[in-house]
């Protein structure tokens, strides 16, 4: 279902690789990001009016945000609703620095989220597979990597919430979460 040929992997690097610290984002960048999070197909002309700059400025800023790997506009789906039968978060413990293991796993098409963490696990890896057999194969591949000491899998039973609309503005308490 979600296979990527070796040739395609070699010619097209992953659309999201290691994420680096953000450069300075100003109010125009924030306005563009927030408009595209509300509607990824919003015309640049409308965004320009809303943000108060020219369409050419929006186009140039969008290109820079995209090229700097800060913004990636895409359709977000519920993988379980598309027929992917197995999705899991896998906690990975490593014998040494986790970066090599993270780098290897991040190249796999089944891994859609790879982070280095502090705490009980050195890495958290979200895996999306066609079925449980493929999930078993992928977790076995993780266990076989040099430096991996152990894994613990948390299979998703139902996707309850998945949002990507946190915006780019400074976060202030809304008062909705309690005192």
CORDAMO-V795725 format. One record per run of one state. SS is the DSSP state (2 for helix, 1 for strand, 0 for the rest). FROM is the first residue (numbers start at 1). TO is the last residue. Records with the same first field share a line. If there is no record, write none. Layout:
BEGIN
SS=FROM-TO + FROM-TO
END
This chain:
BEGIN
0=1-5 + 12-26 + 39-43 + 52-54 + 68-78 + 83-85 + 95-98 + 107-110 + 117-122 + 130-131 + 145-147 + 156-179
2=6-11 + 27-38 + 44-51 + 55-67 + 79-82 + 99-106 + 132-144
1=86-94 + 111-116 + 123-129 + 148-155
END
